[in-house]
């Protein structure tokens, strides 16, 4: 900021560049003059002739006295050029830094706390649901699950009791069977030890109990499924609300930053490059060159 004046006093970047180019041209001209400085005259004559021809006149004492002044002028002009070029680069850098400012840089500059992106909450699991039940409720669930498993295995096709009932029915239809042939033939006779009606009564009673147990078990599982779904909806809704607030805040900061960048770039564009007191004399000399 040492290069600039905010009050509008000084040079624009365009004017500064123009002055620097004039100073550069002035330096070139002075350096050319110094490069051509000759402190002697040159003449030529033919041998045996009294006629002398002067080829070039050397520079006089006044030109010699100007050497030191010219060198100082070059040094001051180069200082002016360096100052102006650095000022132009500084202004360009300020504009570039402002235009390329990231949201993180803006937040840090403004001291704005960085809002963290919301994370999806934990959804209730089935294990967590059952773990939340009371001792009696949880034990009832395990008991129903065990009873349903045992009854189901008994009454399902190929289950133990279903198979026994099926075999009883089969033996009642075919009470005898023969194995082997001739004298070695064996006759097996099957005599029911219970009535088919009794077996059916037990079978259907087991089926009825299995359905009742399964219904009770399904009711508990339904409550678990409902609790898990409600948790999913609650977590999803909370996340959506939190993200909406986060996104709204992010957009607000982004818009605020955009407005700041526009304002700041206008301010920087209006900065004027000041000429230090030590360079004002050479600046006046160079600036007048452009008015000739």
C-alpha positions as CSV (number, residue, x, y, z in Angstrom):
1,X,0.0,0.0,0.0
2,X,3.0,2.3,0.2
3,X,2.7,2.8,-3.5
4,X,-0.9,4.1,-3.5
5,X,-3.0,7.1,-2.5
6,X,-6.7,6.5,-1.7
7,X,-7.5,10.2,-2.0
8,X,-7.2,10.2,-5.8
9,X,-3.9,12.0,-5.9
10,X,-1.3,10.4,-8.1
11,X,-1.1,8.5,-11.4
12,X,-3.3,5.8,-12.9
13,X,-1.6,2.6,-14.0
14,X,-1.9,3.8,-17.6
15,X,-0.2,7.2,-16.8
16,X,2.4,5.5,-14.7
17,X,3.3,3.1,-17.6
18,X,3.5,6.1,-20.0
19,X,5.9,8.0,-17.6
20,X,8.0,4.8,-17.2
21,X,8.3,4.5,-21.0
22,X,9.3,8.1,-21.3
23,X,11.9,7.7,-18.6
24,X,13.2,4.6,-20.4
25,X,13.5,6.5,-23.6
26,X,15.3,9.4,-21.9
27,X,17.8,6.9,-20.3
28,X,18.4,5.4,-23.7
29,X,19.2,8.8,-25.2
30,X,21.6,9.8,-22.4
31,X,23.3,6.4,-22.5
32,X,23.8,6.8,-26.3
33,X,25.3,10.2,-25.7
34,X,27.7,8.9,-23.0
35,X,28.6,5.9,-25.2
36,X,29.6,8.4,-28.0
37,X,31.6,10.6,-25.6
38,X,35.0,11.4,-27.1
39,X,37.6,13.4,-25.2
40,X,39.9,14.0,-28.1
41,X,39.8,15.3,-31.7
42,X,41.1,13.2,-34.6
43,X,42.9,14.6,-37.7
44,X,44.8,13.1,-40.5
45,X,47.6,14.2,-42.9
46,X,49.6,12.7,-45.7
47,X,53.2,12.1,-45.1
48,X,55.3,14.9,-46.5
49,X,52.3,17.2,-46.6
50,X,51.6,20.2,-44.5
51,X,47.9,19.8,-45.1
52,X,46.0,18.5,-42.0
53,X,42.4,17.4,-42.2
54,X,40.3,17.3,-39.0
55,X,38.2,14.1,-39.0
56,X,36.3,14.6,-35.7
57,X,36.1,17.1,-32.9
58,X,36.4,15.8,-29.3
59,X,33.8,16.8,-26.7
60,X,34.6,20.0,-24.8
61,X,35.0,20.6,-21.1
62,X,31.3,21.4,-20.7
63,X,30.4,17.9,-22.0
64,X,32.8,16.5,-19.6
65,X,31.3,18.3,-16.7
66,X,27.8,16.9,-17.7
67,X,28.9,13.3,-17.4
68,X,28.4,13.1,-13.7
69,X,25.0,14.9,-13.9
70,X,24.0,12.5,-16.8
71,X,24.9,9.4,-14.7
72,X,22.8,10.7,-11.8
73,X,20.0,11.5,-14.1
74,X,20.1,7.9,-15.4
75,X,20.1,6.5,-11.9
76,X,17.2,8.7,-10.8
77,X,15.3,7.8,-14.0
78,X,15.9,4.1,-13.4
79,X,14.7,4.5,-9.8
80,X,11.5,6.2,-11.1
81,X,11.0,3.4,-13.6
82,X,11.5,0.7,-10.9
83,X,9.1,2.5,-8.6
84,X,6.4,2.9,-11.2
85,X,6.8,-0.7,-12.5
86,X,6.6,-2.2,-9.0
87,X,3.6,0.0,-8.2
88,X,1.8,-1.3,-11.4
89,X,2.7,-4.9,-10.4
90,X,1.5,-4.3,-6.9
91,X,-1.9,-3.0,-8.1
92,X,-2.3,-5.9,-10.5
93,X,-1.4,-8.3,-7.7
94,X,-4.0,-6.7,-5.4
95,X,-6.6,-7.1,-8.1
96,X,-5.7,-10.7,-8.9
97,X,-5.7,-11.7,-5.2
98,X,-9.1,-10.1,-4.7
99,X,-10.6,-11.6,-7.9
100,X,-9.2,-15.0,-7.1
101,X,-10.2,-15.0,-3.4
102,X,-11.5,-18.3,-2.1
103,X,-14.4,-18.7,0.3
104,X,-12.0,-20.0,2.9
105,X,-9.8,-16.9,2.6
106,X,-12.8,-14.6,2.8
107,X,-14.1,-16.3,5.9
108,X,-10.7,-16.1,7.6
109,X,-10.3,-12.4,6.7
110,X,-13.8,-11.6,8.0
111,X,-13.5,-13.9,11.0
112,X,-16.5,-16.0,9.9
113,X,-16.7,-19.3,11.6
114,X,-16.7,-22.1,9.0
115,X,-19.9,-24.0,9.1
116,X,-19.4,-27.7,8.9
117,X,-21.4,-29.7,6.4
118,X,-24.1,-31.7,8.2
119,X,-23.7,-35.4,8.4
120,X,-26.4,-38.0,8.2
121,X,-27.4,-39.2,11.7
122,X,-27.4,-42.8,12.8
123,X,-30.5,-44.8,12.0
124,X,-31.9,-47.1,14.6
125,X,-31.0,-50.7,13.9
126,X,-33.1,-53.8,14.7
127,X,-30.5,-54.9,17.3
128,X,-30.7,-51.5,19.0
129,X,-34.5,-51.6,19.0
130,X,-34.6,-55.0,20.7
131,X,-31.9,-53.9,23.1
132,X,-34.2,-51.0,24.1
133,X,-37.0,-53.4,25.2
134,X,-37.5,-54.2,28.9
135,X,-36.2,-57.5,30.3
136,X,-39.7,-59.1,30.2
137,X,-40.5,-57.8,26.7
138,X,-37.2,-58.9,25.3
139,X,-37.5,-62.4,27.0
140,X,-41.0,-62.7,25.6
141,X,-39.6,-62.0,22.1
142,X,-36.9,-64.6,22.4
143,X,-39.4,-67.1,23.9
144,X,-41.9,-66.6,21.1
145,X,-39.1,-66.8,18.5
146,X,-38.0,-70.1,20.0
147,X,-41.5,-71.5,20.3
148,X,-42.4,-70.5,16.7
149,X,-39.3,-72.3,15.5
150,X,-40.0,-75.5,17.4
151,X,-43.7,-75.6,16.4
152,X,-43.0,-74.6,12.8
153,X,-40.5,-77.5,12.5
154,X,-43.1,-79.9,13.9
155,X,-46.2,-79.0,11.8
156,X,-44.5,-78.0,8.5
157,X,-44.4,-80.7,5.8
158,X,-41.6,-83.0,6.5
159,X,-41.7,-81.8,10.1
160,X,-41.5,-84.4,12.9
161,X,-45.1,-84.5,14.0
162,X,-46.5,-83.8,10.5
163,X,-44.4,-86.8,9.3
164,X,-45.7,-89.0,12.2
165,X,-49.3,-88.1,11.4
166,X,-48.8,-88.8,7.7
167,X,-47.3,-92.2,8.5
168,X,-50.2,-93.1,10.8
169,X,-52.6,-92.2,8.0
170,X,-50.6,-94.4,5.6
171,X,-50.5,-97.4,8.0
172,X,-54.2,-97.2,8.6
173,X,-54.8,-97.5,4.8
174,X,-52.2,-100.3,4.5
175,X,-52.0,-102.1,7.8
176,X,-49.8,-104.9,6.5
177,X,-46.6,-105.1,4.4
178,X,-44.4,-108.0,3.1
179,X,-40.7,-108.0,2.8
180,X,-38.7,-110.8,1.2
181,X,-39.9,-113.8,-0.8
182,X,-40.8,-117.5,-0.3
183,X,-40.1,-119.0,3.1
184,X,-38.0,-115.9,4.0
185,X,-40.9,-113.6,3.5
186,X,-41.8,-111.4,6.5
187,X,-45.2,-110.0,7.1
188,X,-45.4,-106.8,9.1
189,X,-48.6,-105.7,10.7
190,X,-49.2,-102.1,11.8
191,X,-51.7,-101.5,14.6
192,X,-52.5,-97.8,15.4
193,X,-51.9,-96.9,19.1
194,X,-53.9,-93.7,18.8
195,X,-57.0,-92.8,16.9
196,X,-56.5,-90.7,13.7
197,X,-58.9,-88.2,15.2
198,X,-56.7,-87.8,18.2
199,X,-53.6,-87.2,16.0
200,X,-55.5,-84.7,13.9
201,X,-56.7,-82.9,17.0
202,X,-53.1,-82.5,18.3
203,X,-51.9,-81.6,14.8
204,X,-54.5,-78.9,14.2
205,X,-54.0,-77.6,17.8
206,X,-50.3,-77.3,17.1
207,X,-51.0,-75.5,13.9
208,X,-53.4,-73.1,15.6
209,X,-50.8,-72.4,18.3
210,X,-48.1,-71.9,15.7
211,X,-50.2,-69.4,13.9
212,X,-51.0,-67.5,17.2
213,X,-47.3,-67.5,18.2
214,X,-46.3,-66.4,14.7
215,X,-48.8,-63.6,14.8
216,X,-47.6,-62.4,18.2
217,X,-44.0,-62.6,16.9
218,X,-44.9,-60.8,13.7
219,X,-46.6,-58.0,15.8
220,X,-43.3,-57.5,17.7
221,X,-41.3,-57.6,14.5
222,X,-43.7,-55.1,12.9
223,X,-43.2,-52.7,15.8
224,X,-39.5,-53.1,15.3
225,X,-39.8,-52.4,11.6
226,X,-42.0,-49.4,12.2
227,X,-39.5,-48.0,14.8
228,X,-36.6,-48.4,12.3
229,X,-38.6,-46.8,9.5
230,X,-39.6,-43.9,11.8
231,X,-36.0,-43.5,12.7
232,X,-35.0,-43.4,9.0
233,X,-37.6,-40.7,8.3
234,X,-36.6,-38.7,11.4
235,X,-32.8,-38.9,10.6
236,X,-33.4,-38.1,6.9
237,X,-35.7,-35.2,7.7
238,X,-33.2,-33.8,10.2
239,X,-30.4,-34.1,7.7
240,X,-32.4,-32.4,5.0
241,X,-33.3,-29.5,7.3
242,X,-29.7,-29.2,8.5
243,X,-28.4,-29.3,5.0
244,X,-30.9,-26.7,3.8
245,X,-29.7,-24.3,6.6
246,X,-26.0,-25.1,5.7
247,X,-26.6,-24.5,2.0
248,X,-28.5,-21.3,2.7
249,X,-25.6,-20.0,4.9
250,X,-23.1,-21.1,2.3
251,X,-24.9,-19.2,-0.5
252,X,-25.3,-16.2,1.8
253,X,-21.5,-16.1,2.4
254,X,-20.8,-16.7,-1.3
255,X,-23.1,-13.7,-2.2
256,X,-21.5,-11.6,0.5
257,X,-18.1,-12.4,-0.8
258,X,-19.1,-11.6,-4.4
259,X,-20.3,-8.2,-3.3
260,X,-17.1,-7.6,-1.4
261,X,-15.0,-8.5,-4.4
262,X,-16.8,-6.1,-6.6
263,X,-16.5,-3.3,-4.1
264,X,-12.9,-4.1,-3.4
265,X,-11.9,-4.3,-7.1
266,X,-13.5,-0.8,-7.6
267,X,-11.5,0.6,-4.7
268,X,-8.2,-0.9,-6.0
269,X,-9.0,0.4,-9.5
270,X,-9.3,3.9,-8.0
271,X,-5.9,3.7,-6.3
272,X,-3.5,6.3,-7.6
273,X,0.3,5.7,-7.7
274,X,2.1,8.3,-5.6
275,X,5.5,9.7,-6.5
276,X,8.0,9.8,-3.5
277,X,9.5,13.2,-2.7
278,X,13.0,12.0,-3.7
279,X,11.7,11.1,-7.2
280,X,9.5,14.2,-7.8
281,X,12.3,16.2,-9.5
282,X,13.0,13.4,-12.1
283,X,9.3,12.8,-12.5
284,X,8.7,16.4,-13.4
285,X,11.6,16.3,-15.9
286,X,10.3,13.1,-17.5
287,X,6.7,14.2,-17.6
288,X,7.6,17.4,-19.4
289,X,9.2,15.4,-22.1
290,X,5.9,14.1,-23.1
291,X,4.5,17.6,-23.4
292,X,7.0,18.8,-25.9
